[in-house]
């Protein structure tokens, strides 16, 4: 495989070679290979390594996000030597934490196929910056509150929240948060995204730490110190119960006497609160028995029965279930999160948002926990005591 084959233009030859050299030092120890390569094999390996790394880097530079790669056995055999080592290179890059992969498939019965999607991780992008290759969206944006993808006209409430986001971005740009390897990827900023109206949606996106799985976030460092992540349990139902003046002191996703898994209960809840409801009186169940539910329910009747049980379990808030409820709930969540962020910044505490959870220094977590409780109580008049997990 050559760079020309994957359609990669010249970024910068020196920087490209530097990036490949740096990444090979990182990923090669993760290769599952027992024998040394011959000279011919080594030459093909180096050619393929260069091509795929630069292709992934270019996707990050161009803002395309993912690179699509064909990894079927038949395709790799047709390619010969360079193709055959492509899979092992990608698997080693993934094992080293440099890429994310969503494996493709080929359905022989229908003939349908999907190529494997490969995406640079924050670690990969940090290495790009270290050799002078700048990924897209690496500079802090001048507009930090968007409505339907465009600059929002700020209300007084939005103006206050926007000022908090800008304060955070200015501090985050100093690189306080790093990966375990000690590097800080370039996208150290947040943008608020409203959808449908100035009080709809409003979650904060853009920070590289939001891409990481929870297990990887636990290994992050703030100013070289270990972190913890504090998370509101069942945030949406907690807010809805608080609106009704009720403290949520039970698990909203588990129905007493039912053996249905909590994951299923959470999924059904989210479909109820966010999905479209039938307006006809003939339908007994507001949800369709779709493929996503079949892991937990044997048939439509058992599914419909559980939906009815969950609606009764959550009767005090069931009137909120319906279309577009998620938009107002996300706005509530984001307003609460920004209030917590503002207090933390006022006290000189760095926290990094992942929607309804907060990554902070282990040394600061007791104070952040109290700030979260106080913010919830001030907003809803109901305590969230016992509703925050570490």
N, C-alpha and C positions, 0 to 999 in steps of 0.2 A: 504494500500500500504506500502510495506517495502522496505528498501534499496536493499535487495537481489533481489526483483522483477524487479527493474529498472537497475540491473547490475552495481551497484556502488561498486567499491573496497574500501578498507579502505584507506582513505586519511590520516587522523589523528583524532582519536576519540575526543580528547580534543578540537582541533580547530574546528572540525565539530559541536560539541555541542555548542561551543561559537558562531559560525556563525548563527546557527538556533536560538539561544536565542536572538541575536542582531536583526536579521531580523524579528522575531516575534514581537518584540517591535515596529518595524517600520510598518509592514503591517497589523497587527491585527486591528488597529483602522479603517482601510479601508474596513474591511469585512462588507458585507451587511447582517447583522444578527440581528434579533430583540429579540430572546430568548436565554437564556443561555443553553449551552450544558449539557446533562446528563454526569455522570461519564464515562459511556461506550462511548458516543459520543466524549467526550474530549480526551479519550485515543486514539481513532481512529484518531481524528484530529491531535494529537501530532505525532503519528506514520506517518501519511501521510505528514504532514508538514516537518518532518525530511527527509523523503525519497525524496520528490520532490526538496527541497532546496539543498540537497547534490547532487542529480542527475544534477541539473542545474550547481552547482559549479564544478562538475567533468567535465562536457562538456566544461566549461571555462578553466579548468586546462589542459585538454587533447587537447585543440585547435580544438575541433570539431565544435565550434560555437553554433549550435542550438541543442536542445533536442526535439525529436518528442514524442508527448503525445497523447493518444487516449482519446477524450472527448465526444464521442457520448453518447447519453442517454442510448442506449441499453447496451453499454459496461460498463458504470458506474453503471447501475442497477445490472448487473451481478456481479460486484465487491462487492456490498453491501455498508455498511457504509463508509469504508475508501475511496472507489471510489466516493461516492456521495459528499464528502466534498472537493475533489480534485479541482473541478471547482471553488468553492468559494475561495479557497486558491490562485489559480493562478490569478483569477480576482483581488483579493486584492493585490497581489504582483505587478501586472501591475498598479493598481491605485496608489500604493506607489512609482512608478517610478523605481522599482527594476528589472523588466523584460519587454521584448518586446514579443508580441505574434502575430503570424500570424495564424488565425483560420483555421482549416481544414474543410473538407466538405465530404458529402456522396451523390452521385447522384444515386437515386433509379432507374432511367431509364436505366443508363448505368452500374451501379454497381461500378463505379469508386469512389475511396475515397482518401483523403489525410489527414494525421494526423496533429494536431496542432503543430506548431513549436514554441518553447520557447527559448529565448536567454537572458543571463544575460546582464543587462545594465552597463554602467560605474559605477553607484552608487552601484550596487550589487558587482562588481569587487573590488571597493574600500573597501567595507565592508569585502570582502574576505581577502584582504591584511591586514586589521586591526587586524585580528585574526590569521594571519600567514599562510594563504593558498594563494599560488602564482598562478595566472592565467597564461596561456601561453602568449607568446609575451609581457611579462611585463618588460623585460629588454631591454635597448636601444641596437639596433643591431650594430654590428661592420661594416657591409656593408650597406651603406645608398643610393646607387644608383644601381638599378637592371635593367638588360636587359633580357626580356623574362624569368623573375624569377631567373636569375643567376647574379652573380657579373659582373658588366659592366666594360669593358676596357674604362677608362676615356679619352675623348678628352680634349683639353684645356678648352673648354666651360663647359664640364661636371665636370671637376676638380674644377673650380671656383664655380659652383653651389653646388657641393658636400661639399665644405668647408663651405658654408653658412648654409646648412642643419645641419652639425655637430655642428656649433656654436649655432644654434637654439636648437638642442637637448640637448646640455649641459646646457643651461639656463632653458629649459622647465622641465628638470629633477629635478629642485629645487622646483617644485610644486607651481609656481606662480598662475596657473589657477586652480580654484576649483569649485566644484558644490555648489549650494546654501547652502547645509548642511555643507560646510567647508572642505570637503574631496576631495582629488585629486586622481583619479584612476591611476593605474600604467603605462598605455601605453601613456606616455608623450613624444612621439617622432614621427618623420616623416621619411618616406622612399620614394625615388623617383622611380617610376616604368615606365621604357621605354618598348615599345613593337614594335618589327619589325625592329628597327634601332635606332641609337644613336640620331636621331632627330625626333623620332616618339613617341607619347604618352608623358610620363614624368610627369604626375600628382603626387602630394604628398599625400600619404596615411599613415594610422596607428594611428593618434591621436584620442584619445577617444572622443574629442569634435566633431569630424566629424560625429559621429554616432547619435548625438542628433538632434531632430527636431528644426527648427528655433526658435520656441516659448521657448524651453528649453534653447537654447544657450543664449537667451536674459537675462536669470536669472543667468548666470555664474558670477564669480568674479575673478578679477586679483589682487592679493595682497590685497584681501578684498574689492576692489572697484568695482562699477558697470561697465558693459561693453556696448559697442555698436558694431554692425556688419556693416561694409561698404562693399558694393557689386557693382561691375561693372554691369551696366544694359546691357543685351544682349551682353555679352562679345564676343562670336564668330563672329557674324555679325559686331560688332564694329571693331574688328581686320581686318576682310576682307575688309570693306569699307576703313579703314585706309591704307591698302595695295594699294588701288586704289587712295590714296590721297584725300579721301572724308571724311568729318566729318559726322558721323551718328547723325542727329538731328531729327529723327523721329522713331517711333516704328516699327521695322522690322517685327513684327509678326501680325500687324493689317493692313489689306488692306482697303484703302479708299473706301467707298460705300458698303462694305460688312458687314453683320451682324454676320459673323463667329467669335466665341469666340477666344480670344487671346491665350488660352491654345491650341486650335486646330491649330492656326497659328504657334505657337512655335513647336508643334509636327511635323507638316508638314515640317517646315524649317529643323529640325534636321534629318528627314528622307531623305530630299533632299541632304543635305550636307554630310551625313554619309552613305547613302544607295547606293546600286548598281543600276546603271542606265542601261536602255536597250540600246544595241548597234544596234538594228534594226530600220530602218526608219519607219516601220509600226506603232509603238507604239506612240500614241499622248501624253500619260501621263507616266512619268518616274516612278511613284509609283503605287503599287497595292492597290486596295480599300480593306484594311484588317479590321479585327474586331476592332482594336484600334481606327479607324476613325469613326465608325458607331454611336458613341455618338453624333456627330456633323453634320453628313451628311446623308441625307435620302437615297441617292442612289449613284451609281458610277458616273453618269453624273455630279451631283452637286459637288462631290468630285474632279473630273477631272477639272471642271471649276475653282474651287478655287485654285488648284495646279497651273494652268496656270496663274491665277491672281497674286498669290504670287511670281511666277518666274518673272513676269513682274515688280512687285513691287520692287523686289530685282535684277533687271537686271544688275546693275553695278558689281555685284559679282556672277552672275549666272554661270559664267564659272568655278567657284570653286566647283559647285555641282557635286558630283560624289563619286566613291568608294575610301575609305581610306583617304578622306580629313580630317576626324576627327583626324587622327594621327598627322599630321603636325600642325593642329590647337591646339590640346592639348599641343604640345611641345611649341608653341608660348605662350599659356596661362601660362604654368608653368614657362617659362623663365621670363615672365613679373612678375609673382607672386614672384619668387625668388629674382628678382631685388628689388622689393618693400620690401621684408623681409630683405634683406641685408642692405638697407638704414635705416630701422627702428632699426635694431640691432646696427648699427653704432651710432645711436642717443640715444641708451638706452631705446627704446620703445619695449615692448613685444607685438607682434601680433601673432595670431593663425589662420592658413590658413584653409579654406574650399574651395579648388580649386580656385575659382575666387572671394572669399570674405575674409574679414579679421576681426577677433574679436580683439578688443583692449579696453583699458580703456576709459571710457567716457571722462575723462580729457585729453586724447591724441588724440581724434578722429579728431579734426581740423587739426592737423599736419599730421596725417596719410592720411587724405583726400588729402592734398596737395602733399604728397609723391607719392600717387597713380597717381595723375594728371601729375606730373613731369615725372614719370617713363614711362607713356604711351606716352607723348610728345617726350621724348628722344628716345624712341624706334621706333616710327612711324612718327614723325614729324607732327602729327595731334593732336589737343587737344581733351580730353575726357570730357571737361567741360560740366556739366549737365548730365553726364553719370554714376554718382556714386550715389547710394541710401543708405540711412540709415535704 
